[in-house]
C-alpha cells in the first residue's frame, strides 16, 4: 500500500492539482488529478521499466527511424500536438503495441513482422496515440490509485522528502503500476474510441483508412476463435469483428471523392526487410527458450545455434547459451557467452547480471561487483542486480558498501526474500541488530515456505538466545 502512495508522489512532482481539465478529444471538462507536465513525467519515469519488461530496445536504427517518422506523422494531426511523442520498437516476439501516458508509445518487433504495409503501421500507432490524446491511461491510473491515496501522497510530500533509495523505488513503482494498467487493458469504450481516433489520425496523415480494417483483420487472425457473447461481456476488448464493423461504419461517412488509397506497401516492405530476416532467427531463439525453461538443454542449444547461423550478430542467443552452461555448472563457458552477448549489445543488462552470478559461483566477487555495477548503470531499477551487488559486497566483507544496494533492492521489491536476508546479515555485521531482526522477519513473512529462509530463522533464534 505504501508504494502505491509513493507512486502518486513522484508523479505529482511535489504538488497535487485537483481540478477540471478539458479533454482534448471530447472537448468536455472532466476531473483530472494530473497536469500535462505530471502526466509526461509519469511516462518518462516508467519508460525504462516498460522497455526492459519487453526485452529492451530492438537495435535497428533504420527501422527505429522509420517507425518514428510514421508515428510522428500521425501524432502531428492528433488532438494533442503540444506534447512530444516517443515511439520505440521493443525486442519481443509477442505481437503487441501499447502506450504510456504522456506520449510514450511502443510496438514490438513481433507485431511489425505481422503487418503488411505502412497504412497498417500508421493505424496501430494512431490507435495508441488515441489512448494518449483521450487520456485513457492516465485516467485508468488515476482510478487505480484513488483520490484518497493521491491526497495522502500530497500530505506525505509536505511532511518531508525522500532519500535516494525511496525515490528510485517510487519511480519503479510508477512503472509497475503503469505495467499493471497495460496488462489489465482498457475498457471496451476506450478501445472503440482509440480505433476511431487511430483511423482518423492515419487518414489525416495521408493513409487509406482501410489500413485500420486490415490491422484489425490481422489481430482477428491471431485468435483461434472469436469470443462468444457471454465471454465478450466480461472482456475489456470488444471482439475484432465488432471493431471492424465499427471502423467500416466510420469509413462509410467519408465522401467517396475524399477517400485515399495510400497503403504504401512497397516502402514498408523495404524498411522491414532486415527485420523479416532477423525474425526467422528469432523463431529459433524463441523455441530454444521454451526448451531451456523445460530443462531440455541439448534441444535448446541446437535451436540457439540455428538462430546464430541465420543471424550471427544477435545477443539473446548467446545469453541463452550462457544460461544453459550456468545451469550445468559450466561457469567459465557461461561467462564467455555473456561476454559475447554484451559485445554485440553493450546495453544488454540481463547478460551483465547473469555474468555477475557466474562470477559469484566461482568465488570471484570483485569481478562480480564490476559487472553488477555495470548492469545497474544501464538500468538503475533492476532489483535483482541491486540485490546481487549487495551480496557480492557482503561476501567481500565490505559491509558499508553492501547496505545501499540491498536497501535499494528491498525498496524496489519488498517481496524479495533473498535481499531481506542478506540485508539482515549485513546489518548484523555492522552491529545494527534491531534492523537485522526486522529484515529476517520480513524474509520469513514473504517466503515462509522457502528453504533458504531457514537462514533468517536461525539468525533470529541466535539473536533471541543471545538477547
N, C-alpha and C positions, 0 to 999 in steps of 0.2 A: 504493500500500500504506500509506503513512504517513497518508493521510487516512482510511482505514478505521479505523486505530488511533485517530486523533483523534476519530472519531465515537463510539467507545466512551468516550472520556474525558469528553466533555460529558454524555453520558447518565448516566455513573456519578457525576457530580457530586462528584468528588474522593474517591470511595470505591468499593470493589467488594465486594459481598456475595455470596459464592458459598455457596449452601446449598440446602436443600429448602424448598419452599413448597407449600401445599395449593391445588390447582386449584379455583377456586370452583364450577366446573361438575361435575367428576367426583368431587370430594372426595378425590382421590388426591394423594399427595405426589410432587413432581417437582423436578428440579434447576432452579433459577432463578438467573440472574446479576443480575436486575433487581428491585429492590424496587418497590412500588406507586408511591412518590414518583418514583423514577427513570423508571419507565415513563410516568408523566404528564408529566415533564419532556421526555421524548423526543417525545411527541406535540405538546406545546406548542412546542418548538423547530422541529419540522418543519412545523407548521401553515402559516406564511406561504408556504413553498416550495410546498406542496401547493395552496394557494389559487391562487397565480399560475400554477402549472403548468397549471391548468384554467381559466384566463381571469379569475381574480379572483372576488369575491363577486357574485352576481346581486342587483341592487339592487331589492328589493321587500320593504319592511318587513312588510307584512301577510302575505305568503307565508312569509317567514322565521319569523315568529312562529308561524304555523300549523304548519309543518314541525317546529319546535322543540317545540311543545306535544304533537304526536303522538309524536315521538321520546322526550320525557321520560316520557310515559305508559308506553311500553314499557320504558324504562330502569328505571322505578320498580319493576317486577315482575321485574327480571332477577336474575342470580346475583351481580352486583356493584353494590350500591347505595351503596357507600361512596366512589365516585369521581364527579366531576362530568362530565356528558356535554355535548358541544358539537355541535350539528347545524347544518351550513352548506350552503346552496344555492349551487353554483358555476356560473359563467356559461359553460357549454359545451353545445353541441347534441348531443354524444355521450351516448348513454344509458348511464349508469353510476352506481354507488354504491360507496363504499369507506370503510374505516376505518383510522385510525392507532391504534397502541397508546395507552392512557391515556384513551380516551373521545372522541376527535376523529373525527367521522363526517360524511361529505359525500355529497350527492346532486346530480346535475347537473340543470340546467334541462331538458335533453333527455329524461331519464328521467321527470321529473314529467309531461311532456306525453303520455307513453305510458300512464300509469296512469289508472284509471277510477274509483277510489273510495279512501276512507280506509283500509279494511282492507288494500288492497294496499300503500299507503304505510307503514302500521304494520308490515307483513310485511317489506318491504325494509329499513326502518330496524332492525327487530328482528333480521334476518339479520346486519346489520353490528354491532349490539350484541353478537350472539352471538360474532362474531370477537374482540371486545374481552373479553367475560366469560371466554371459554375461553383467552384469551391467545394466540391464533393468530399475531397479528402480531409480538408481542414474541418469541415462540419462534422464528418464522421469522428475525427479525433476529438473534437470538442465534446461531442456526445459521449464518447468513451470515458473521457476524463471527468466530466461533470462539472457544473458550475461551482459546487461546494468545494471541490478539490482545487479548482482554479483560484477561488477566493482564499483558501487556506495557503496556497502557494504564495500569493501576494503578501500575506501576513508573515510568512516564513522569511521571505526576502527582506522585508522591512526589518525583521528582527536581527538579521545578520547574514554575512556572506558565507560562501562555501570554500573549502580547501580544494587543492588541485584534484585529488582523487575523487572527491564528491562531484566536482564539476564535470570530470570526464565520465563519471558514472551516469550523471544526468543526461549527457549527450548520448551515451549508449542507450539509455532508456528511451530517449526520443526515437532512436532507430528501432528499438524493439517494439514500441507502441505503433510506430508507423508501419512496420512489417506486419503487425497484427491487423491493422486496418486493411492492408492489402490482401492478407490471407482470408479475411472474413468477407471481402468483396463489398460491392456497393449494392444498393437497393435496385430492384428492377426498374423503378422510375429513373434512377440515376443512369443506369445503363442505356435505357431508351434515349434519354436526353443526350448522353455522350455520343451515341450513334448519330443522332440528328445533328449535333454540333460538328462531329467529325466529318460527316457528309458535306455539310455547309462549308467548313474550312477548306477541305480538299477541293471542292468545286470552285470556291473563290480564289484558290491558289492556282487554278488553271487545269485541274484534272477532271476526268469524267466521273460523275457521281456513281457510275456503275462500279467503280473501284471498291466502294463500301459493300455493295451487294456481293461482289466476288470475294472480298475478305470474309464476310460472314459465311459464305459458302465454304471457304477453307476451314473456318472454325467448326462448321457443322460436320465436315468430313472427318474431323478429329475425334468425334464421338461415335461410338458404336451404334447408338440409337438416340433418339430424342426422348426427353423425359415425358412420361405421360402426365396428365394434368394434375394429379394429386402430388407427384414429385415436384412438379414445376412450382406449385403453390408455395412450397417450403424452400425453394431455391432463390438465391439472391439474383442470379442471372435469368432473364427470360430465355425461352428456347430460341435457338438460331433461326428456326423457321419464322417465328413471330417477329424477330428482329428484322429479318429480310423483308417480311411483309410491310413492316412499318417504314423501312427505308424506301421501298418501292413506292409507297404512298407519298412519301416526301418528294421523290424524284418526279412523280407524275405531276406535281404542282409547278415544275419548271417549264416554261413555254418551250415548245419544240425548237424554235429558232435560236434559243439561248443555250441549248444543251451542248455539252462538249464531249468529244470522243477521245480525248488525250489520255491514253493509258501509259505511254512511254515504256513499253516493254523492252525495247532494244537497249535503252540506257540502263535499265535495271539489271538486265542480264549481263551487261558489260561490267557494271560496278560490283556485281556479286559473283563473278566467275571464279575468282580465287576462293571465296567463301565456300562455294559448292564443292571445290576440290578438297578443301580442308574438312568439310563436313563428312566426307567419306572416311577420312582418318578418324574423326571424332566418333563415327559409328563403331569402329573397332575399340576405341578407348572406352566408350560407354559400356560395351559388352564386357570389357576387361574389368571395369569397376564392379559390375554385378558379380563376376566370378570371384574377385578378390574379397568382397564383403561376405561371400559364402565360404571363404577359405579354400576355394579351388584355385590354388596358386599357379599351377602349371598352365591351366587354361587361361588364366589372367595374363601371364607372361606372354603367351602366344599372341593374344589379341593386342597387347601393348606393342609388341614387335611389329605386328601388321600395321598398326597406326603410324609408327615411326618410319616404316618403309614408304608409306604414302606421303608422309609429312615429317621430315626429319627435324624441322625447327618447331617442335611442339613441346612445351614444358610439362603439361599434365601427364603424358605417358611416363616420362622419366620419374616424376613424383610418384606415380602409381607403382612403378617397378621398385622404387626405393621403399615404399610401404610394404611390399611383398618381402623384400630382403630383410627389412626390420622385423617383420613378424616371424621370420625364420631364424632370427638371431644373427644375421649376416650384416653387422652394423657398418663395417667399412664399405661394403658394397652399397649399402643403403645411402651412406654419405656421398659416395661418388655419383649416384643417380640424382640426389638432391642438388648437388653442385651443378650437374648438367642442366637441371631444370632452371636454376636461378641464373645460369649463364645465358640461357635463351631468354628468360624473362626475369630481369633483376628485381622486379616488384612482386615475385611470386611468394607471397607471405607464408603460405602453408608449407612450402618446401623449407624455408628457413626455420620455422618452428619445429618441423619434424627432424631436421638436421640436428637441431639442438637436443632433441630427445635421444637421438642416436649417440651423440657425444656423451650425454649423461649416462647412457647404458654402458659406455666404455670408460666411465670414471674420468672423463676429460671435461670437467666442469668449467674450466676457464674458457675453453673453446665454445662450450655451450652458452656461456654468458654472452659471448660475442655475437652469436647468430640469433639468440633470443632478443638481444637488444636491437639487432637489425630488423627483426620481424615487427617489433614494437614501433620502430621508426617509420615503418611502412604503414602500419595500422595500429594506432595507439589504443584502440578499444578492443584489441584481441585479448580477451580474458585469459585464455589458456596460455598464451605466450607470457603474459604478466605473471601468472602462477608459476610457470616453468622457470622464468628468470629468477623469481624469488627463491625457488627451491635450489637452483644452481648456486646462488649466493649463500644459502643456508649450508649446503654441502661444503662450500669453501670456508665456512665459519665466518663469513663476512655479514654478520647479523644485522648491523645497522643498514647495510645496503639491501638486505633481503626484505626489510619491513615495507618499504614503499611499494614495490611491485606487488607484493602479496596483499597489502591493503587495497591496492587498485583492483586486483583480481576479485576480491570479495565484494568490493563496491560495485563492480561491473556485473557480477553474478553472485548474489547472496546465497545461491544454492550450489556452490562449488565446494564440496566437502574436502577435497584434497588441499585446496588453498587454505581453508579454515584450519586444517590440521597442521600444515607447515607453518602457517602464521602463528598458531598456538605454540609450536615448538620454538619458533623464533622469539616470541615474547618471553617464553621461559628462559631462553638463553641470555636475554638482556635483563632478566630479573623482574619482569612485569607479570607476576603470577595471576593477578586478577584478570588481565586481558587474555592471558593464555587459557584460563578456565572458560571464559566466555566463548572463545573460538572453538575449543573442544566440544562444548555443549552445542554450539551451532552445527558443527560437523555431524554429531550424532543425530541431531534433530532433522537435518536434511537428508541423511543417508543412514537411517537406523539399522538397515539390514545388510549393509555392505561390510565385507570382512575387513577392509582397510580402516574402517572407523574404530576397530579394536584398539588401534594406537591411541586414539583420543580417550577411550575408556580406561586404558591402562594408565595414561598420564593423569587423568582425573583421580584415579584410585591412589596413585602415588602422592599426588598433591594433598589429597584429603588425609592420607595416612601421616604425611609429614606435618600437616597442619594441626 
